[in-house]
């Protein structure tokens, strides 16, 4: 695409309930087409009700939307920015219809996931295509922006946040304080067909190096499959127990797999992991996510400008190159096995 190739930007995310009455309809949207018993859905619903039935993800996306609109107005390209979710309002199908009604013909989609995987990349592209289908020839062309796990605008703010967490400990303890970088676990059948683990490992290495953290490990959280189905390990709580067994009394938890403090951060880290540390007599510091850090918002603008203006350079640091702009047809395929009956859904909202 050449200069001025696009006429809008679409912010794409998972969505989450905004009140108790939304929780079950939201989970039904998440689990549509999967054979999950209702009692398992009710169990997961309690995680949301623990926080009043409200996931913070929509408010956080609204804040990112406002920050991005201001950034584009001030520094360009001055494009309208829309917002659509996979599983809750504003839904992609409604937003893309609104875009078509406004005359949008070509748009860039920024997905709130920094990594390549079926659920974090390809499935969103499929969601966009499905939302465009009812519009026929009126549907805009929507191209997804590349993943940004090794972009300095993501690594830098995460490293600053990690440094801030490490400074909560005495200076003589910082170099040896373990850092657990955590991300959403996925089935190994999904992980084996994408670059998810390699990208997470590289992002963790880059952030640790910039923050001066030498004792770090990549761990996982929020797995939802039954014990018979292999998912990425180790689990964060198992890793905390292992550190405790080694006599370690402090730990930093850094949610490298997330860009905002949504439900999986609040429940799985700030509640479950924090409660475990307290019960073991360990001090835990949880690193903030990038959220709407100005450097991160500028990164999103830069990613938009890359494609809109046809810029040849692709910012990336570390050992892995910048990710491709256009995904190959066989990129990040769906896992070979569907979620078995009775598996609990994950909680990305």
Steps between C-alpha positions, in 0.01 A plus 500: 500500500626847421469836671156568643385144435248486787212714615430362850642301792319221683591411860417131549482322835335217691232688694368437847185537714417840648257387768359186668224459240761492223709213638308198374412647157867592462615148588243356261656712224849380595393135501265495204552175309683326785354220706557646848248408774312788656631418848852568374387833359348589836827416669691736272228763542588516868841637408326800346248535781797516738555843341136605483444342159716765335810427297734798473591422139235719336591804711867444422431471128293818516799675659732364229251608233494857636879514529549366146251745352686789663837366385382471139343847506822654627759304305314331215387324301175673600262205456174417677538220753224242556478227763352149473515193727486128438262413783332810646378843407607681295494188285707477183197436282335823618816708477592384151145573382541850645828535312338394175212744553758776551661416166816336631658292224839397643596478866786381719419278799703524819437187710575519873733199489877530463561138393430253223263211570166376375299661781713816510529572128340274240168463682465879509559512125229237459268703724554808283427307181184351654380846606564634148318215323140627545597833342603351168658757269443773759745340742826687545834329443655460845868412537645394835806680635802279584558366850731717710664276764849632415413860419691748720170676573377186678826376651599841638189571710495140629865533603425828680215334687719204595775733621242677717395167651858394571566830674243400763770268638827601668779568252703200611206267423399624155743303285402172663126562527324246272283645224218284368390622158152363454275453199177321417554127459376342179472135389832359386333401173443872438844602623673246276364668186589862576776724638324577830760350735798632302354851494411495871848376586661775294277771647580377852873495426492853358302643791717322759821623337380861485385487864815327621316189622724193481283240678195462280274226367208481256192340658134466408161564652127465436503155340149370448533150356466175698814333644500249213550774241858635482529876548808718530673477838624575764199653669576816694372364831713186462800723431430707811484182709829385347669829592366470854637147526843643410476739794424810289286758677435758227386502137400742226215397270507674160198439270698516175217331307247779561485867406248603767392397849185312404323208671774242461747737661263598780377150585787267414782727615370764741271249673614138457877549467507777761297291746735207447804717570340636813421151625863396440644808667644632173501861391360549151521811283288504187630702206256730321406440136564763231138623493499850352864587563587784257788301345265208435232721344768654277597147400145433381513821298833392351357161402211674329734739320714210375213363297310820422805679362675197352811545714775241429642479854349271765612582855611192697772422752669180614566172326175456307403713199190715480198284429345485155236756396285248312442158655556197274198282435633227730602736780394406858247227411231394744607230749446146384272414790201701611444568868363180657162493668510646849802723447466840658536802275788737542438852626678742266238765574 
